Amino acid sequence: MDTNYQLITILGPTASGKTAFAAALAERLDTEIISGDSRQIYRKMDIGTGKDLNDYIINGKAIPYHLIDICEPGYKYNVFEYQHDFFRVYHEILSKGKLPILCGGTGMYIESVLKGYKLLDVPPNPQLRATLQGKSLTELENILASYKTLHNKTDVDSAQRAIRAIEIEEYYQKEAPDKTEYEPINSLIIGIQIDRELRREKISKRLHTRLDEGMVDEVQHLLNSGLRPEDLIYYGLEYKYLTQYLIGELTYDDMVSKLEIAIHQFAKRQMTWFRGMERRGFTIHWMNTLMPTEDKINEVLKLIR
């Protein structure tokens, strides 16, 4: 395809319908999708991360996808690893003469590959962890907010993740890397916009559907397989609240209402990140989720040409 773009990026908050659209576009362009989701990389964490793998089947055809189901649960995958995995897959797809599609909602992952940031593989810092142990999530978020460098604050909804984020920021203060390791990518960026009320409605409906589909059992199986509760709580959102329910820290109703609020807050933080990307120089072409898929595809084709 004759284009100056080296990638199409489709981003948006949770429940905006970005995956279904990315798959429809991939089918039209005969290409492959690279996931930009920090939790769908884990195997056996399917309902809670919203893999919705049926979205990748269009007109009976399976659209190839990458960076989903690549790690065992319990492993603490990070943006440094994601960046390296992304570029490996990205170059494989380019070598087939195809224009890859990056689709996801983890702003830090997406930005790290579009800008080609040089990232460091940050080792654990036991002394720092010891000083932060026992602080509340709010206290940890305040500490994190005092750092000026780029870090993913959308996924920090458990104390463990916040401590890890602070650990990373501390390391970068002392070991500042050169600006880039990979060449920045000239990507067409499409944002899927969803009205706040509709987003809230879809999030609530989807949560209840996933609970009906066996999300509680999924988390119970992970605990039965030997994963420690704190390892699951680390992943935040569904895994945090369902684990707290299963180990008796929350009642079922408490778990559902707290989780629902947390997902709404998460979607809001995702939008804050994307707006920040625009301030940092990215052009995002926003399209309403209610716009028919065919119209969205035609709009993308026009932008490519």
C-alpha positions in Angstrom: 0.0 0.0 0.0 1.3 3.4 -1.0 1.6 5.3 2.3 4.1 7.2 4.4 2.7 5.6 7.5 4.6 2.7 9.0 1.8 1.7 11.4 -1.8 2.3 12.2 -2.5 2.8 15.9 -6.0 2.4 17.3 -6.4 3.5 20.9 -9.3 4.4 23.2 -10.6 3.8 26.7 -11.9 0.5 27.9 -15.3 -0.5 26.4 -14.9 1.9 23.4 -15.0 -0.9 20.9 -11.5 -0.4 19.6 -10.6 -4.1 19.2 -13.7 -5.0 17.0 -12.9 -2.0 14.8 -9.2 -2.8 14.6 -10.1 -6.4 13.5 -12.5 -5.1 10.8 -9.8 -2.7 9.5 -7.2 -5.5 9.5 -9.5 -7.7 7.5 -9.9 -4.9 4.9 -6.2 -4.2 4.7 -5.2 -7.9 4.9 -2.9 -7.2 7.8 -2.1 -8.3 11.4 -2.8 -6.7 14.9 -0.3 -6.1 17.7 -2.0 -5.8 21.1 -1.1 -2.8 23.2 -2.7 -4.1 26.4 -0.6 -4.6 29.5 -2.8 -7.4 30.9 -3.8 -9.5 27.9 -0.3 -10.8 27.6 -1.1 -13.3 30.4 -2.4 -16.8 29.7 -5.4 -18.1 31.7 -6.4 -14.5 32.5 -9.1 -14.2 29.8 -12.4 -13.0 31.1 -10.9 -10.5 33.6 -8.6 -8.9 31.0 -11.5 -8.8 28.4 -9.6 -10.7 25.6 -12.9 -11.1 23.6 -11.0 -13.2 21.1 -14.1 -13.6 19.0 -13.6 -10.0 18.0 -10.6 -11.2 15.9 -12.9 -13.3 13.6 -14.3 -11.2 10.8 -16.6 -12.8 8.1 -15.4 -16.3 9.3 -11.7 -15.3 8.9 -9.3 -15.3 11.8 -7.3 -12.1 12.0 -3.7 -12.8 13.2 -2.9 -11.1 16.5 0.3 -10.8 18.5 1.4 -10.2 22.1 -1.6 -11.8 23.7 -1.1 -15.0 25.9 2.7 -14.7 25.9 3.4 -15.0 29.7 2.3 -17.1 32.6 0.2 -15.4 35.3 2.3 -14.3 38.3 5.1 -13.0 36.0 5.6 -9.2 36.3 6.0 -8.2 32.6 7.0 -4.6 32.0 7.1 -1.9 29.4 10.9 -2.5 28.7 10.0 -6.1 27.7 6.9 -5.0 25.8 8.9 -2.5 23.7 11.4 -5.2 22.6 8.6 -7.8 21.9 6.7 -5.2 19.9 9.6 -4.3 17.6 10.4 -7.9 16.9 6.7 -8.6 15.8 6.4 -5.2 14.1 9.4 -5.9 11.8 8.1 -9.4 11.1 4.8 -8.0 9.8 6.5 -5.3 7.8 8.7 -7.9 6.2 5.6 -9.5 4.7 4.8 -6.2 3.0 1.9 -5.5 5.4 1.0 -2.3 7.4 0.7 -3.4 11.0 -2.1 -2.3 13.3 -1.3 -1.6 17.0 -4.5 -1.7 19.1 -4.9 -1.2 22.8 -5.5 1.0 25.8 -2.2 1.0 27.7 -1.0 4.5 26.9 2.5 4.0 28.2 3.1 0.9 26.1 1.7 2.6 23.0 3.8 5.8 23.6 7.0 3.9 24.3 6.9 2.3 20.9 5.7 5.3 18.9 8.4 7.5 20.3 11.0 4.7 20.5 12.0 5.7 24.1 15.1 4.1 25.4 14.0 2.2 28.5 16.0 0.5 31.2 15.5 -3.0 32.6 15.0 -1.8 36.2 16.1 -4.2 38.9 14.2 -4.5 42.3 15.3 -2.2 45.1 14.7 -4.0 48.4 15.7 -1.0 50.5 13.3 1.4 48.8 10.5 -1.2 49.0 11.1 -1.6 52.7 10.7 2.2 53.2 7.4 2.2 51.2 5.9 -0.9 52.7 2.7 -0.1 54.8 2.0 3.2 53.0 -1.6 3.6 51.6 -2.2 3.6 47.8 -3.1 7.4 48.1 0.2 8.1 49.8 2.1 6.1 47.2 0.2 7.9 44.3 1.3 11.3 45.9 4.9 10.2 45.9 4.6 9.0 42.3 3.0 12.3 41.2 6.1 14.2 42.4 8.2 12.6 39.6 8.3 14.5 36.3 9.4 11.7 34.0 7.1 9.6 31.8 5.6 6.7 33.5 2.3 4.8 33.2 0.0 6.1 35.9 -3.1 4.5 34.3 -2.5 1.0 35.6 -1.4 2.0 39.2 -4.4 0.8 41.2 -2.7 -1.5 43.7 0.0 -0.6 46.2 2.4 -3.1 44.7 2.2 -1.6 41.3 2.6 1.9 42.8 5.8 0.8 44.6 7.1 -0.7 41.4 6.4 2.6 39.6 8.3 4.6 42.2 11.1 2.1 42.0 11.4 2.7 38.3 11.3 6.5 38.7 14.0 6.4 41.3 16.2 4.2 39.1 15.7 6.6 36.1 16.8 9.6 38.3 20.2 8.0 38.7 20.6 6.1 35.4 18.9 8.5 32.9 19.1 6.7 29.5 19.7 8.3 26.1 16.5 9.5 24.6 15.8 6.8 22.1 16.8 3.2 21.4 14.5 2.6 18.5 13.5 4.9 15.7 10.2 6.7 16.4 7.4 5.4 14.2 5.3 7.5 11.9 1.9 6.2 12.8 -1.6 7.2 11.8 -3.3 7.3 15.2 -7.0 6.7 15.4 -8.8 7.4 18.8 -12.1 5.7 19.4 -14.2 8.2 21.3 -17.2 7.2 23.5 -19.5 9.5 25.3 -19.0 9.4 29.0 -22.5 8.2 29.9 -22.5 5.5 27.2 -19.0 4.4 28.4 -20.3 4.1 32.0 -23.3 2.1 30.8 -21.2 -0.2 28.7 -18.6 -0.7 31.5 -21.4 -1.7 34.0 -23.2 -4.0 31.5 -19.9 -5.6 30.5 -18.9 -6.2 34.1 -22.1 -8.0 34.9 -21.8 -10.1 31.7 -18.3 -11.1 32.6 -19.4 -12.1 36.1 -22.1 -14.2 34.5 -19.5 -15.8 32.2 -17.5 -17.1 35.1 -15.0 -14.4 36.0 -15.1 -15.4 39.7 -14.2 -19.0 38.7 -11.4 -17.8 36.6 -9.7 -16.1 39.5 -10.5 -19.0 41.8 -8.7 -21.4 39.4 -5.7 -19.1 39.3 -5.5 -19.1 43.2 -6.0 -22.9 43.1 -3.1 -23.3 40.7 -0.8 -21.9 43.4 -0.7 -18.2 42.6 -0.5 -16.1 45.8 -3.3 -13.6 46.4 -0.8 -10.7 46.4 0.4 -11.7 42.9 -3.1 -11.4 41.5 -3.9 -8.2 43.5 -0.8 -6.8 41.7 -2.6 -6.9 38.4 -5.3 -4.5 39.7 -8.9 -4.0 38.7 -10.8 -7.3 38.2 -8.0 -9.5 39.7 -7.5 -7.2 42.7 -11.2 -7.0 43.7 -12.2 -10.6 42.9 -9.2 -11.9 44.8 -10.1 -9.7 47.8 -13.6 -11.2 47.6 -12.4 -14.8 47.4 -10.0 -14.5 50.3 -12.8 -13.0 52.4 -11.8 -9.3 52.5 -14.8 -8.1 50.7 -18.5 -9.2 50.4 -19.7 -10.0 46.9 -21.8 -6.8 46.6 -18.9 -4.7 47.9 -16.6 -6.3 45.4 -18.9 -5.5 42.5 -19.5 -1.9 43.5 -15.8 -1.1 44.2 -14.7 -2.8 41.0 -17.3 -0.9 38.9 -16.0 2.4 40.4 -12.4 1.4 39.8 -13.1 0.5 36.1 -14.8 3.9 35.6 -11.8 5.7 37.2 -9.4 3.6 35.0 -11.2 4.7 31.8 -10.9 8.3 32.9 -7.2 7.9 33.6 -6.8 6.3 30.1 -8.4 9.4 28.5 -6.2 11.7 30.6 -3.2 9.8 29.2 -4.4 10.1 25.6 -5.0 13.9 26.0 -1.5 14.1 27.4 -0.2 12.4 24.3 -1.8 15.1 22.2 -0.1 17.8 24.3 3.2 15.9 23.8 2.8 16.3 20.0 0.9 13.3 18.8 -2.0 13.9 16.4 -4.9 11.6 17.3 -7.8 11.5 14.8 -10.8 10.9 17.0 -13.8 8.9 15.7 -17.0 8.3 17.5 -17.7 4.7 18.5 -21.3 5.0 17.2 -20.0 5.9 13.7 -20.7 2.8 11.5 -17.7 0.5 11.1 -17.7 0.9 7.3 -17.6 4.7 7.6 -14.7 4.5 10.1 -12.8 2.2 7.7 -13.4 4.6 4.8 -12.2 7.5 6.9 -8.9 5.6 7.8 -8.4 4.7 4.1 -8.7 8.4 3.2 -6.2 9.4 5.9 -3.8 6.8 4.7 -3.9 8.0 1.1 
